[in-house]
Amino acid sequence: MVPRLIVVTGASAGIGKATAKRFADNNDKVLLIARGRDRLTRAVEEIEASVPGADLEPLALDLSDAASAQTLQHHIKATGLPVNSLLCCAGSVPRSEGGPEGTDVAATLTEWQEAYEANVLTSVIAVEGLLPLMSDGGSVVLYSSVAAYRGSGGTGGYGAAKAALHSYVHTLATRLGPRGISANAIAPGYVAGTELFGDGLPAARETMLVRQTALRRAGEPAEIAELGFYLCSPPGGYVTSQILQINGGSHHGA
Ligand SMILES: NC(=O)c1ccc[n+]([C@@H]2O[C@H](COP(=O)([O-])OP(=O)(O)OC[C@H]3O[C@@H](n4cnc5c(N)ncnc54)[C@H](OP(=O)(O)O)[C@@H]3O)[C@@H](O)[C@H]2O)c1
């Protein structure tokens, strides 16, 4: 049987790495994308160690650069396989933060631009670059956040960027439905064991985030990966144009 080709962006750490492993466990061929080559190589080695014979291919790319779409297309064409599913985990929290209200408009703009580039454009570039190379019946999954519902730190650029993905998912679902391609977003709450917060959250903030959940614990990357896997597999084929929240009850549904 010809393996499915799955593309996972942001696959060198956290949720993306767990997602790449989940598909490798299923004997899919996985293309793993991230900017940093060394961390990407380590992620591939880690997955290969736990999934012997895994068919993994790393590709170092900055997906906030539009030129990466072409590089990605060349790479996919060289595999000779259509893309079955694309999971856009690449994203980050802006390092810069706008000042207190009205004090620093320039810093606020920088925060919003960084958030938009890192969380929206990385998805748009990967999706629009790969759509012509996707097989009918495949799936696109974008990664939002509970912050899209509740707001985020700084002056809110991160949460707003994630909310922009919701609208994009609905547009994609309508555009791609006739090809049998589903498009959904996963909106996680706090997930431990990722590198999204650099060296980690301050203990007090982490305790507060865990206390906000009904289940009194953080999510795990493998739990988010399982939902992505479901959306890209036949049993999840009728789910499209949805934002699926997975947050231990820290934010009520809908
Ligand atoms: N962790 C959480 O609690 C949480 C909660 C809600 C939503 N999310 C969302 O879930 C997704 C995954 O988060 P995570 O926690 O797994 O983050 P993470 O551990 O920081 O991993 C992010 C991945 O994205 C890659 N990346 C970042 N910018 C990129 C770019 N411009 N081009 C290509 N790759 C890029 C990173 O590698 P390089 O830096 O080497 O490129 C890394 O592989 C993100 O969209 C995040 O916003 C996470």
The ligand as an SDF file (V2000), in Angstrom:
LIG
                    3D

 48 52  0  0  0  0  0  0  0  0999 V2000
    1.7930   24.8450   24.4060 N   0  0  0  0  0  0  0  0  0  0  0  0
    0.6060   25.3620   24.6780 C   0  0  0  0  0  0  0  0  0  0  0  0
    0.2130   25.4690   25.8540 O   0  0  0  0  0  0  0  0  0  0  0  0
   -0.2930   25.8280   23.5530 C   0  0  0  0  0  0  0  0  0  0  0  0
   -1.5820   26.2590   23.8920 C   0  0  0  0  0  0  0  0  0  0  0  0
   -2.4300   26.7000   22.8920 C   0  0  0  0  0  0  0  0  0  0  0  0
   -2.0090   26.7150   21.5740 C   0  0  0  0  0  0  0  0  0  0  0  0
   -0.7480   26.2970   21.2660 N   0  0  0  0  0  0  0  0  0  0  0  0
   -0.3590   26.3510   19.8450 C   0  0  0  0  0  0  0  0  0  0  0  0
    0.0100   25.0610   19.4020 O   0  0  0  0  0  0  0  0  0  0  0  0
    1.0370   25.1520   18.4010 C   0  0  0  0  0  0  0  0  0  0  0  0
    2.2320   24.3250   18.8390 C   0  0  0  0  0  0  0  0  0  0  0  0
    2.7260   24.9060   20.0590 O   0  0  0  0  0  0  0  0  0  0  0  0
    3.8380   24.2030   20.9600 P   0  0  0  0  0  0  0  0  0  0  0  0
    3.4360   24.4770   22.3510 O   0  0  0  0  0  0  0  0  0  0  0  0
    4.1060   22.8280   20.5170 O   0  0  0  0  0  0  0  0  0  0  0  0
    5.0850   25.1580   20.6280 O   0  0  0  0  0  0  0  0  0  0  0  0
    6.6600   24.8460   20.6410 P   0  0  0  0  0  0  0  0  0  0  0  0
    6.9930   23.7250   21.5420 O   0  0  0  0  0  0  0  0  0  0  0  0
    7.3050   26.1750   20.8630 O   0  0  0  0  0  0  0  0  0  0  0  0
    6.9350   24.4070   19.1150 O   0  0  0  0  0  0  0  0  0  0  0  0
    6.7420   25.3320   18.0750 C   0  0  0  0  0  0  0  0  0  0  0  0
    7.3110   24.7280   16.7980 C   0  0  0  0  0  0  0  0  0  0  0  0
    7.0810   25.6530   15.7220 O   0  0  0  0  0  0  0  0  0  0  0  0
    8.3230   25.8660   15.0180 C   0  0  0  0  0  0  0  0  0  0  0  0
    8.2290   27.1940   14.4030 N   0  0  0  0  0  0  0  0  0  0  0  0
    8.0010   28.3840   15.0250 C   0  0  0  0  0  0  0  0  0  0  0  0
    8.0030   29.3730   14.1200 N   0  0  0  0  0  0  0  0  0  0  0  0
    8.2230   28.8000   12.9010 C   0  0  0  0  0  0  0  0  0  0  0  0
    8.3480   29.3200   11.5700 C   0  0  0  0  0  0  0  0  0  0  0  0
    8.2830   30.6350   11.3190 N   0  0  0  0  0  0  0  0  0  0  0  0
    8.5670   28.4500   10.5480 N   0  0  0  0  0  0  0  0  0  0  0  0
    8.6610   27.1150   10.7980 C   0  0  0  0  0  0  0  0  0  0  0  0
    8.5500   26.5790   12.0320 N   0  0  0  0  0  0  0  0  0  0  0  0
    8.3450   27.4170   13.0720 C   0  0  0  0  0  0  0  0  0  0  0  0
    9.3830   25.7100   16.1290 C   0  0  0  0  0  0  0  0  0  0  0  0
   10.6750   25.3960   15.6520 O   0  0  0  0  0  0  0  0  0  0  0  0
   11.7200   26.5730   15.2470 P   0  0  0  0  0  0  0  0  0  0  0  0
   11.6480   27.6080   16.3380 O   0  0  0  0  0  0  0  0  0  0  0  0
   13.0450   25.8990   15.1330 O   0  0  0  0  0  0  0  0  0  0  0  0
   11.2410   27.0840   13.9380 O   0  0  0  0  0  0  0  0  0  0  0  0
    8.8060   24.4900   16.8490 C   0  0  0  0  0  0  0  0  0  0  0  0
    9.0910   23.3300   16.1210 O   0  0  0  0  0  0  0  0  0  0  0  0
    1.3600   26.6480   18.2750 C   0  0  0  0  0  0  0  0  0  0  0  0
    0.6700   27.1780   17.1750 O   0  0  0  0  0  0  0  0  0  0  0  0
    0.8430   27.2430   19.5760 C   0  0  0  0  0  0  0  0  0  0  0  0
    0.5010   28.5960   19.4270 O   0  0  0  0  0  0  0  0  0  0  0  0
    0.1080   25.8470   22.2180 C   0  0  0  0  0  0  0  0  0  0  0  0
  1  2  1  0
  2  3  2  0
  2  4  1  0
  4  5  1  0
  4 48  2  0
  5  6  2  0
  6  7  1  0
  7  8  2  0
  8  9  1  0
  8 48  1  0
  9 10  1  0
  9 46  1  0
 10 11  1  0
 11 12  1  0
 11 44  1  0
 12 13  1  0
 13 14  1  0
 14 15  2  0
 14 16  1  0
 14 17  1  0
 17 18  1  0
 18 19  2  0
 18 20  1  0
 18 21  1  0
 21 22  1  0
 22 23  1  0
 23 24  1  0
 23 42  1  0
 24 25  1  0
 25 26  1  0
 25 36  1  0
 26 27  1  0
 26 35  1  0
 27 28  2  0
 28 29  1  0
 29 30  1  0
 29 35  2  0
 30 31  1  0
 30 32  2  0
 32 33  1  0
 33 34  2  0
 34 35  1  0
 36 37  1  0
 36 42  1  0
 37 38  1  0
 38 39  2  0
 38 40  1  0
 38 41  1  0
 42 43  1  0
 44 45  1  0
 44 46  1  0
 46 47  1  0
M  CHG  2   8   1  16  -1
M  END
$$$$
